[in-house]
Each structure stands twice: as C-alpha cells, then as structure tokens.
Amino acid sequence: MYIRRLSFIAFVASAILASGLFAQESGPLIEALIRKGILTNQEAEDLRADMVREGNVIPSLVSGGGKNTNRLSLGMRMQMQYANLDTDIKGAAFGPIATQHVLLRRMYLTLKAGVGGDWGAVMTYDFASGGYDDAIIDWKPTPDLSFNFGLRKVNVVYEERSSSGNLKSLERSGITRYFVEGNNGRRLGAASYRLGVFLDGKKELNAQSTVVYGAAITNPERNESFTLSAAGGDGTNNNPAFWGNVGLQQKLPDLGLAVFGVSAGFLPDQGGSSSAVLGRGFDLNLYTVYAEVNYGRFGFTGEYMHADVEGGVSAARDASPKGFFLQPSYLLTETIEAVVRYQSLDTDGRGVNLSDVVRSAGSGGIMNKFSGWYTGANWYLKGNDLKFQLGAEWAESKDTVAGAPAEAKTVGVRSQMQIQF
C-alpha cells in the first residue's frame, strides 16, 4: 500500500506538469506534499518553478531577450510585518525605545528564463531592501545535478537555505542570524550570499533513501553591494572560500520524510575581532549539523552551529561561538499550525547584542550569551501562497564579555501577512 501511494503521488505530480497547470493552481497539492513530508521546502520551491516553466502560457518564442530564449516566467513574494518589541536592561534607568513598527519585510520580483538545452538564468530583486536575492546562470546537465554561476546563498546552514516563503517561525532563528548575517564585529557573516560557482546534486540509494550533496567555491567575503569595492577584492582578500554539505533524505511510513546532514565552510581572512580587520589574515571555519522531520501533522527542524574564529576576541585570543535551535510544529487543523522554538548561543567572549539576533529589537548591550523562546501560529489561507502568521517572542542576553553579571530582555509580538505567486 505504501509503494502504491508513493506511485500515486508521483503520478499526480507528473500529470500536473504534463497538463500545463499554473503553479498557483497546484499550490494546495504542493502544500499537502510538504505537510506529508514528501517534499522538503527546497524541493517544493524547485517543483513550483518547474511547473511555472512547463505550464507557462507565454509563447515559447518571446521577445525582450535573446534569440534563443524559449521560456520565461515571472514570480512575486510580498511580506508585510508588524513588530511590537520592548527591550529592558537590568539596572538601567532607561532602556531603548520600544519598537512599534509596520514594515514591508520582503518585496521580491523573480525572473526565470531558459535559453535552450539545459541552460537558464534566475534573478530575484528585493525592492524592500534594495538588493539581489539571486542572480545566477543555471546549468542542469541531468535532473539530479545542477551548477550555478553568480550570486546566491552558499549550501551551508540549513535554515538559511530554506525559502523565506516557507518559514514556520515568521523569522529565522537568532542563532542563524548570528552566524550568517553581515559581520559587525559580533555577528560572523559566515554564510548566506556569495559570488562564485555552486554545485547541487542528489543520488538515490534505494526507494526510501537519497543522498543530497553540494559544494561551492566563492569569494571569501559576504556580499552586501554585490560589486567590487574597497572592502573586498584587494591583495589581502583574494583567497577563495570553500563550502560543502552532505545529507540523507529518508522516507518514513505514511508519507513522512526525515532529512539529516552536515555542512561546513572555510573562509580565509574573514575572522578577526571586528569588521575593520576583515581581509587581514584571520581565518574563520564554520560547521553545522541539521535535521528536519515531517511525519503526519508533526514537523521538526533543528540545527547546531559552531565556528572557530581566529582573533575573534583580540589579536591574541580566538573565539569559538556555538549555538543551536529546536523547533517543533504541529498542524492543529488542515490550515492552522502551532509552532514553538527554543534557541541558545554562547559567543565565547566575542559578544552579542539583542539587536543582532532579534530582528527589530532595541539594543540590549554587548553580552556573552543569548537564549530565547518563540511561540506562534500560522494560518494557511491558500497554503504558503497566502498565509497569516502571529507569534510571541521572549529573548534574553546575559553576562558581559568580561564575565561580569548583566542581563537584558526583549519581549513582544510580531505578525506577518504573505502573498506570493
């Protein structure tokens, strides 16, 4: 019965592609496959793109591109968020001003095109932040192997690679933010966007197990402007960075799926005690272990991250920050999902500010440790294509980097409405 059900799902997916249906018409099926654990978030994004490509009603010969353009698709994602967060510092007469703010979190416009054969291109621009999300040339010689050339996220840190449109906790964890977002002398900037060459592949071991893998060679610095600048590309910052990941996807009974893996990155000249010394001989290594399980109505995502930062505290002292998050979820109904997350970080003397790891939070001073809880609910009006999210957040930082007792807390709520096609 299990094999027959899998065959039926495969048949339905094939029928969708063969019949030329639009991705938004097949959205409920994709969401069901995610909830049942048949598809990971990344595979769902790829399938959605394939359906848009194959089912596009635009004639195969299109203008506005090259003579060989044979397919063209347009996508959009809009997220509108409200944040109400209050930060208090223990013992301080006055804390930072509370955040009560409505913002356009993301406004993505995506263009995908094919130029014949196995070649194509993807460009996503975020009008909310004024920067690119992807800008790649794509070569897919086989269905199980692809090469990207250009700007994208490296295949390290599982939560960071997950689509922003599929996040269950409204925002990524503070642990992910600390390790991957731009280096400010505390956060590491040790993953996310880079310019380079990327490989992604998979190999089916048997009917239940598939190995997934990836590798990349990129510029060492995280790209904020995406062009050559005085901050990068000079003689002190020309050594390439290397990235890799390997994981196992295991099918479970009743259409469940488990994913386990590890990833690592070697970043020359990206360590040091502040952003001012980037490119000056201090290296950085990043390691992660991750897991995602979907079984029936239950879901779980967790990840552990560890970094070795040469000169991470001072020229004479390295730092080894480490942290993890655990995030279970449960579908109360077919459209309402409950989510809880716990996270913990020890910076090993490098320091963290609450504003570094809790988006839109006020400054809580530079501390050594961070922990926090998130609890929320997601209302899937039309799957991930139209959903409303509401969550409460509690976060704490404590102990100054010098070891003296100190404490700061952020408490509040945030909500978000998302629409995409």
C-alpha positions in Angstrom: 0.0 0.0 0.0 2.9 2.4 0.8 4.5 1.9 -2.6 1.2 2.3 -4.3 0.5 5.6 -2.5 4.0 6.9 -3.4 3.4 5.9 -7.0 0.1 7.8 -7.0 1.7 11.0 -5.7 4.4 10.7 -8.4 1.7 10.2 -11.0 -0.2 13.3 -9.8 2.9 15.5 -9.9 3.7 14.2 -13.4 0.1 14.9 -14.5 0.4 18.5 -13.3 3.5 19.1 -15.3 2.1 17.3 -18.4 -1.2 19.2 -18.3 0.4 22.6 -18.1 -1.3 23.8 -15.0 0.0 27.0 -13.4 2.0 26.8 -10.1 -0.6 28.7 -8.2 -3.4 26.3 -9.3 -1.3 23.4 -7.9 -0.4 25.2 -4.7 -2.7 23.2 -2.5 -1.1 19.9 -3.7 2.4 21.2 -3.1 1.5 22.3 0.4 0.0 18.9 1.1 3.1 17.2 -0.1 5.2 19.4 2.2 3.0 18.6 5.2 3.1 14.9 4.4 6.8 15.1 4.2 7.1 14.0 0.6 8.8 17.3 -0.4 11.3 19.4 1.5 10.9 23.2 1.4 13.7 23.5 -1.2 12.3 20.7 -3.4 8.8 22.4 -3.3 10.4 25.6 -4.5 12.1 23.8 -7.3 8.8 22.0 -8.3 6.9 25.2 -8.2 9.5 26.8 -10.6 9.3 23.7 -12.9 5.5 24.0 -13.1 5.6 27.7 -13.9 8.2 26.9 -16.6 6.4 23.9 -18.1 2.9 25.4 -17.8 3.7 28.9 -18.9 1.1 30.1 -21.4 3.6 32.7 -22.8 4.6 31.5 -26.3 7.9 29.7 -26.4 9.4 32.4 -28.7 9.4 35.5 -26.6 10.8 39.0 -27.2 12.8 41.1 -24.9 15.6 38.6 -24.6 18.0 36.8 -26.8 17.1 34.9 -30.0 17.4 31.6 -28.2 15.0 32.4 -25.3 12.5 29.6 -25.1 10.8 30.1 -21.7 10.2 33.0 -19.4 8.4 33.2 -16.0 7.6 35.9 -13.5 7.2 35.5 -9.8 6.5 37.7 -6.8 6.6 37.5 -3.0 5.3 40.2 -0.6 5.5 40.1 3.2 4.0 42.8 5.3 5.0 42.7 9.0 4.2 44.4 12.3 6.6 44.3 15.2 6.0 45.3 18.8 9.1 44.6 20.9 10.2 46.1 24.2 13.8 45.8 25.4 14.9 46.3 29.0 18.4 46.3 30.5 18.5 45.3 34.1 19.7 48.1 36.4 19.5 50.8 33.7 17.3 53.8 34.5 16.0 53.9 30.9 16.0 51.1 28.3 16.0 51.6 24.5 12.8 52.9 22.9 10.3 50.1 22.2 9.7 49.1 18.6 6.2 49.5 17.3 6.5 49.4 13.6 4.9 48.3 10.4 7.3 47.3 7.6 7.5 45.8 4.2 9.6 42.8 5.1 10.2 41.5 1.6 9.1 42.5 -1.9 10.6 40.0 -4.3 10.4 40.1 -8.0 11.8 37.0 -9.7 12.5 36.4 -13.4 13.4 33.0 -14.7 14.4 32.2 -18.3 15.7 29.4 -20.4 17.9 29.8 -23.4 17.7 26.3 -24.8 19.1 22.9 -23.7 20.0 22.7 -20.1 20.8 26.4 -19.6 18.9 29.2 -17.9 19.0 32.1 -15.6 17.3 33.3 -12.4 17.3 36.8 -11.0 15.4 37.9 -7.8 15.4 41.5 -6.7 14.1 42.6 -3.3 12.6 46.1 -3.6 12.2 46.3 0.2 15.9 46.0 1.0 17.3 47.3 -2.3 19.4 44.2 -3.2 19.5 41.0 -5.1 18.4 37.7 -3.6 19.7 35.6 -6.5 21.5 36.4 -9.8 22.7 33.2 -11.3 23.3 31.4 -14.6 22.0 27.8 -14.2 23.2 24.7 -16.0 21.4 21.4 -15.3 23.0 18.6 -17.3 20.9 16.0 -15.5 17.7 16.1 -13.4 19.9 15.2 -10.3 22.8 17.6 -10.9 22.9 21.4 -11.3 25.6 24.1 -11.5 25.1 27.8 -10.6 27.3 30.6 -11.6 26.9 34.0 -9.9 25.3 35.3 -6.7 23.3 33.1 -4.4 23.3 31.6 -0.9 26.0 29.0 -0.2 24.9 25.5 0.7 25.8 25.8 4.4 23.4 26.5 7.3 20.2 24.6 6.6 17.7 27.1 7.9 19.3 30.0 5.9 18.9 28.0 2.7 15.2 27.4 3.5 12.9 29.6 1.5 11.7 32.7 3.3 8.3 32.0 2.0 8.1 28.7 3.9 9.4 29.8 7.3 7.2 28.5 10.1 8.5 30.8 12.8 8.0 34.0 10.9 11.6 35.0 11.2 14.7 32.8 11.1 16.3 31.9 14.5 18.6 34.3 16.2 21.3 31.6 16.0 21.2 31.6 12.2 21.3 35.4 12.2 24.4 35.5 14.4 26.3 33.0 12.3 25.3 34.2 8.8 24.3 37.9 8.7 26.7 40.7 8.0 29.9 40.9 10.2 29.5 43.8 12.6 32.3 42.7 15.0 29.9 40.4 16.8 27.9 38.5 14.1 30.1 36.4 11.9 28.8 36.9 8.3 29.9 33.3 7.8 27.4 32.0 5.2 24.5 33.3 3.0 25.2 35.3 -0.1 28.5 34.9 -2.0 29.6 35.2 -5.6 31.1 32.1 -7.1 30.4 28.6 -8.6 28.0 26.3 -6.9 27.1 22.6 -7.3 24.0 20.8 -6.0 23.2 17.1 -6.6 21.4 14.0 -5.3 21.8 10.3 -5.6 19.1 7.8 -4.9 20.4 4.8 -2.9 17.1 2.9 -2.9 13.3 3.5 -2.9 13.5 5.0 0.6 16.9 6.8 0.8 18.5 9.6 -1.2 21.9 11.3 -0.6 22.0 15.0 -1.2 25.2 17.0 -1.5 26.6 20.4 -2.5 29.8 22.3 -2.9 30.9 25.8 -3.8 34.0 28.0 -4.4 33.3 31.6 -3.8 34.7 35.0 -2.8 35.5 34.9 0.9 33.5 38.0 1.8 29.8 38.1 2.3 28.4 40.3 -0.5 26.4 43.4 0.6 26.8 45.5 -2.5 27.5 42.6 -4.9 30.1 44.6 -6.8 33.8 45.2 -6.4 34.5 47.8 -3.7 37.3 49.0 -1.5 36.1 46.5 1.2 36.9 43.4 -1.0 39.0 42.2 -3.8 42.3 43.7 -2.9 45.5 41.7 -2.3 44.7 40.8 1.3 41.3 39.3 0.5 41.7 37.3 -2.7 41.8 33.8 -1.4 38.7 31.8 -2.3 36.3 30.3 0.3 35.2 26.6 0.2 31.8 25.2 1.1 30.3 21.8 1.3 27.3 19.8 2.6 26.1 16.2 2.6 22.8 14.9 3.9 20.4 11.9 3.8 16.7 12.1 2.9 14.9 9.1 4.4 11.2 8.3 3.5 9.1 7.4 6.6 5.9 5.4 6.9 2.6 7.2 6.0 4.4 9.6 3.5 6.8 11.0 6.1 10.3 12.3 5.4 13.4 12.9 7.5 16.4 14.9 6.5 19.8 14.8 8.3 23.1 16.4 7.3 26.2 18.3 8.0 27.8 21.3 6.3 31.0 23.3 6.6 32.7 26.4 5.3 36.3 27.6 5.2 36.6 31.4 5.0 40.1 32.8 4.7 40.7 36.3 6.0 37.1 36.5 7.4 37.9 36.2 11.1 39.3 38.8 13.5 37.8 40.8 16.3 36.0 43.4 14.2 34.7 44.1 10.7 37.6 46.6 10.3 40.2 43.8 10.3 38.4 41.6 7.6 40.9 40.6 5.0 43.9 40.9 7.3 45.0 37.3 7.9 42.5 35.9 10.4 40.6 32.9 9.1 37.1 31.5 10.1 35.7 28.0 9.9 32.0 27.2 10.3 30.4 23.8 11.0 26.7 22.8 11.3 24.6 19.7 11.9 20.9 19.8 11.0 17.8 17.7 11.0 14.2 18.1 9.6 11.4 15.6 10.1 7.9 15.7 8.8 5.5 12.9 9.9 1.8 13.3 9.6 0.8 16.5 11.3 4.1 16.8 13.2 7.1 18.7 12.0 10.6 19.4 13.5 13.6 21.4 12.5 16.8 21.8 14.5 20.4 22.9 13.8 23.7 23.1 15.8 26.3 25.6 14.6 29.9 26.0 15.7 32.6 28.4 14.4 36.4 28.8 15.0 37.3 32.5 14.6 41.0 33.3 14.6 41.5 36.5 16.6 37.8 36.5 17.3 38.1 38.4 20.6 41.5 40.1 20.2 44.7 39.6 18.1 45.9 37.3 20.9 42.6 35.4 21.6 40.5 33.2 19.3 36.8 32.6 19.8 34.6 29.5 19.3 31.0 30.6 19.3 28.4 27.8 19.3 24.6 27.7 19.4 21.5 25.6 18.5 17.8 25.9 18.0 15.0 23.3 18.3 11.7 24.0 16.5 8.7 21.6 16.7 5.4 22.3 14.9 2.0 20.7 14.7 -1.0 21.1 12.4 -4.0 21.6 14.6 -6.3 21.6 11.6 -5.6 21.4 7.9 -5.0 25.2 7.9 -3.9 26.1 11.4 -0.4 25.2 12.6 1.2 25.8 16.1 5.0 26.4 16.3 7.4 26.6 19.2 11.2 27.3 19.1 13.9 27.4 21.7 17.4 28.7 21.0 20.7 29.2 22.8 24.0 30.8 22.0 27.4 31.1 23.7 29.7 33.6 21.9 32.9 32.5 23.8 33.8 36.2 24.6 33.0 37.6 21.1 29.8 39.3 22.2 26.2 39.6 21.1 23.6 42.4 21.2 19.9 41.6 21.2 19.5 43.7 18.2 22.0 41.4 16.4 19.8 38.3 16.8 16.2 39.5 17.3 15.0 41.4 14.2 13.6 44.9 15.0 14.6 44.7 18.7 16.4 47.5 20.5 20.0 47.4 21.8 20.5 45.4 24.9 24.2 46.0 25.4 27.0 43.6 24.4 26.7 40.3 26.3 28.3 36.9 26.1 25.2 34.6 26.0 21.8 34.6 24.4 18.7 32.5 24.7 15.1 32.8 23.7 11.7 31.3 23.0 9.2 31.8 20.2 5.6 30.6 20.1 3.2 31.2 17.3 0.5 30.1 14.9 0.3 30.0 11.1 -3.0 30.3 9.2 -2.6 28.9 5.7 -5.4 30.6 3.8 -4.0 29.3 0.5 -1.1 27.3 1.6 2.2 29.3 1.7 0.9 31.4 -1.2 -1.4 33.3 1.1 -0.9 33.0 4.9 -1.1 34.9 8.1 1.5 34.4 10.9 1.3 35.6 14.5 4.0 35.0 17.2 5.2 36.0 20.6 8.9 36.3 21.4 11.0 36.3 24.6 14.7 36.7 24.4 17.5 37.3 26.9 21.2 38.1 26.8 23.4 37.9 29.9 26.9 38.2 31.2 29.2 40.9 29.8 32.1 39.7 27.6 34.3 40.4 30.5 32.3 37.9 32.6 30.5 40.4 34.9 26.8 39.7 35.7 24.4 41.6 33.5 21.1 41.0 31.8 18.8 42.4 29.1 15.5 41.1 27.8 13.3 41.6 24.8 9.6 40.7 25.0 6.9 41.3 22.3 4.8 40.1 19.4 5.0 40.2 15.7 2.7 39.3 12.8 3.0 39.0 9.1 0.9 38.6 6.0 2.3 36.9 3.0 1.2 36.5 -0.6 3.2 35.0 -3.4 2.9 33.6 -6.9 
